[in-house]
Amino acid sequence: MKTTTTLICALLVAALTFPQAATAASHSEAKAPAAVLKLGTLAPRSSSWMAIFVRAAAEIKKATGGAVVFKIYPGGRQGDEKVMVGKMRTGQLDASATTAVGLGEIHSEILVLQTPRLFTSYAQLDKVRSALQPGWAKAMEAKGFVLLGWGDVGSVDWHSNRPIAKPADLTSAAAGVGKPKVWIWNSDPVARATAKALNVTGVPSGVPDVLPGLTSGNMDTLFAAPLACLQLGWCDHMKNRTDHVWSYGIGALVLSKKGLAKIPEAHRKTVLDIWAKWTKALVKKIRRDNDKARKILDKKKGVAPVTVSDSAAWDALARKVQSNLVGKIYSQSVLDNVKRLAK
């Protein structure tokens, strides 16, 4: 009798356990993603850019029933933008949210949008970018990349530990602080052309090296969007912000064609549509947040705004930078076309 009771109990346990195990296994298999794509960005984890990327990735996962997952690597964990584009070419990375510097590694003439003083408003930037996007998207696709959508960095100002009211202040010594130590993004042709136009060597480095450089005093002056300067911690080391837009920082979300091939065909349109929607939202958010960042820097961070004393000199410097890039990054005809479209 005892043996019979034991056997019955064992059968009951098996009956209760095995179906659950089978169901759990089936559930686990249903949840396994068909495609996990790696996305790299220089944007910090707690930034306006990451807030959008995370929401877009969550919507894609839900819309595809967990079949497509984007794993995001913030804060330059996948390297500077030149490195990330290289990784996309080799398949080590599938996508990147990149500035014009990364875009320039794919199709150099896109950098024309970020040359100084070409635009005086976001409306001009939008008009030109919309007109040139079809041709640029086609050129990028021919090189193995898919443009998922634009993503602004914001209008750019000069920031320093001393007042910069005119270009000459970028090369002149100030009492107690010497000459400005200007950060030059070593992967950015526009930054290098700016240094050449100023006739300064500057301090060349990648983006991940800027905060340590500011902390150590190795650099003390740079141009950047106020939002980036604030959220990357750079402006904690600044005393002044030149209240004069130097350029408009642009960016985009780019997917390699190898990455696109990983996405099941049934889900590709969904993924592309969701990223297109969220990159449009990103542009609006960054522009709002960039304006807010200026106010935070001015009123809460003690970064004093500096009024320019020689607008003509700034415009002359900008034209020199534009000319320095002709034949290297873009042709004269491309520059002329952008100026024509901006009118």
N, C-alpha and C positions, 0 to 999 in steps of 0.2 A: 504493500500500500504506500509506504514511504517512497519507494522507487517510482511508483506511478505518479505520485503527487509532484515529485521533483521533476519528472519528465514533462508533466503538464505545465509547470511553472516555466521551465526552460523554453517550451514552445510558445508560451504567451509572451515572454520577453523577446524572443526572436521576431514574433509577429509584430510586436510594437516597435522594435528597434530597426529592423531592416528596411521597412518602407520609409521611415524617417531618414535613414542614411541615404537611401536611393534618391529620395526627394531632395535632400541637401546637396547631393552630388550633381543632380540635374540642375538645381538652382544655381550652383556654383559655375557649371558649364555655361548656363545662359548669361551669367554676369561677366564672364571672361571677355574682355574687349577684343574685337577683331583687329584693331589698330591702335597702338599707343605711339603718339607723335611727340617728339621733344621740341620745345619752343624755348629759345634763349632770348634774353633781353638785358640791357644795362639798367633798366628801371629797378629801383629798390623795391623790396617786398611790400613795404607799407607806403606805396606811392599811388598817385591818381591813375597812372598807366596800369599798374598791376590790378587795381580794383576792377577795371574794365576787362582785362584779360581773364581774370578768374571767373567773372560772371559769364563771359562768352563761352569759356571752356565748360562751365557747368551746364549751360543751355545745350551745348553740343552733345554732351554726354547723355543728358535726359532725352533730347530729341532723337538720338540714334539708339535709344534703349541700352546705353552702355557700350555700344559697339565701337565708338570712336572716342578716345580719351587723349586730351592734350596735357602733357606733363610740362609745367612751366618752371624754368630755371631763371630766377631774377638776379639782380645785383651783379651782373657780369660773371656769374658762376661758370658760364661756358666760354669766357674770355672776352676780349674786346671785340668790336664789331667786325673787323677784318678777319679775326680768328673764327668768329661764328659763321661768316659767309663761307670761309674755307671748309668748315665742318659740314655745312649744308651741301657743298659740292661733293664731298666724299661720303655723305650719307650718315655721318656721326650725329648730325642735327637735322631736324626736318623743317623747322620754321624759325623765324626770328622777327622780333619787333625791333626794327632798326631805325636809326636816324639817317639823314642824307649821306653820312659817311659810309654806312653799310650799303646803302643803295648805290653809291658811287662805285663800290667794289664790283657791283653787278653791271651797271650801265652808267658810266661816268657822267654823261651830260645831264643827268637828273640833278647833279650838284649845282647846276646853274640857279635853281630855285633858292638856294641858300647863300648865294653871293650877296654881299652887303648892299643895302640901299637900293635894290632893284624895285622893291615894293614899298608903298607907304601905308598899306592897309591889308587886312586879311581878304577883303573883297578882291583886290588885285591878284593876290596869291591864288585864290580859289578859281578865278577866271582863267588864269594862265595854266594852272595845273589841270583843270578840266579839259582845256583845249589840247594839251599835249599828252594826256594820259593814254589814249588809245595807241598811239605810236610807241610810247615807252613800255606799255604792258606787253605789246607784241615783241619788242626787242628783248625784254626780260624773259619772255617765254622761250624765245629762240636760244637763250643762254641757259635754260633749265630751271627757270623760276616763275612762280605764279604770284602776281600782285593781288593780295586779298583785300587790301583797302589802305587808304592813307591814314596817318596818325601824326598829328602835329606835336612838336616839342614846345612851340610857343614863340612869341616875339622875343628877341634877344637884346640884352643890354650888356654894357661893360660893368664889371664889378672889381673893386680894388680896396686896398687898405689906405689909399690916399685919393683925393678928388681928381677925377679925370674929366676935365671940361672940354679939352681940345686934343687932337691927335698928338701934339707935341708933348703933352703930359705923359704919354706912354713911353717916351724915350728920355725924359728929363729927370734928374735927381730931385728928390724932395727932402726937406730938412728932417733929419733923424731916421729916414727910411731908405735913402739912396734911390737908385733907379728902379722902376718897376720890374718885377720878375714875372714876365708874362707867360702863362701856360699856353703851349701850342700843342693841340691834339695831334700826335704824330701820324695818325692815320687820315687826318683831314686835310685835303689839298687846299681848302679855303683858308683854314687856319695858317697853313704854311705860306700861302700867298699873302696873307695879311702881315705876317712877320717880315716877309721880303719887302712889302710895300713900306713898312715902318723902318726897315733896315735894322732889325733886331734879331738876335738869335733865339731869344725866348728860352723856355724850359720845355723841351719836347717830352711828352709821355702819353700813356694811354689813360683812359677815363678812370680805371680802378686805382691809378697812382695819384690822382689829384688830391684827394683828402689827406693822405699821408704827407704829400708835398706842401700843402697849406699848413698843416699842423706843425711841420718841421721848420717852416719859413723858407723852404726852397723855392716856393712860388707865392705870389701875393696878388696877382692880377689876371683876370680872364674875362672872356665874353661867353655868356650863357643865358638861357631863358631863366627868369627869376624863379619859376616853379622848380626847375631842375636844380638851381643853385640852393634853394631852400631844402628840398627833399633829399638831396645828396649830402647835405651838411656842409657844403662849401661856404655858404654865406655866414656861417657861424664865425668865419675868420675874416670877414669883410667889414669895412667901415663905411664904404661909399658905393653908390650905384649911379651910373650916368643915366639920367632921365632922357634918353634919346635912343629910339629903336635902331639898332645896328643892322639887324637882319631878321629873317623869319626862319626859325628852326623847323624843319619838316622831317617826317619819318613815314614809315609804312610797315604793314605786316606782310611778310613775304614767306611763301611756302615753296620748298623745292619740288620739282616735278617728281622726284623720287618719293618725297613725302606724300604727294597727291596720289601716287600709285598705290600707296599702302591703304588708303581709304577705300572701303568697299564701294563699288560703283553706285549701288543703291543709295548710299548716304552722301555722295560727293556734293550734290546740289544743296542739300541741307546744310552741310558744313560751310560751303562757300557763302551761302545766303546769310547764315548767322554771323560769320566774321564780317561780311559787308555791312550788316546792320550795326554791329558793335563798334566797328572802326569809325563809322559816321558819328556815333554817340561819343566816341573818344575825342574826336576833333573838337566837338562842342564843349565837352567837359574840360579839356586841357586849356582851351582859350579862356574859359571862365576862371579856372583855378590859377592860371598864370597871372591874370589881373588881380586876383585875391592875394597871390603871393607877393606882388609888388607892395601892396598895402601892409601886409604882415612884416615884410622886411623894413619898410619905412617906419612903421608905428610901433612894432613889438620887438623887432630884432635890433633896432638902432642903426640900421644901414641907411645913412643919410643920402637922399636923392641929390644929384648934382646937375644943375642946369648947364647946358652946353654954351660955350662962349664963342664958338666959331663954326656954325653949321656948314658953311662953304668948305672949310677945311676937312670936315668929316666926309662930305660928298666927294671931294677931290680924292681922299684916301680910298673911298669905296670904288671909285672909277679906276683907280690904279690897281686895286685887287682884282676887279673884273677883267681888266686887260691882261694881268699876269697869268690868268687862267685860260686865255684864248690859245687854242692850239695844243693845250695840254689836257684839259678836261672837257672842253666844248669848243665848237668852232665859232668864228665871228658871226656866221649866219644864224646860229642857234641863239646867241646872245642878242642879236638884233631882233630876232623874231619874238623873244620873250619881252623885250622892251616895247615892241609894237603891240603885242597882245595886252600888255599891262595898261595901256593908255585908255 
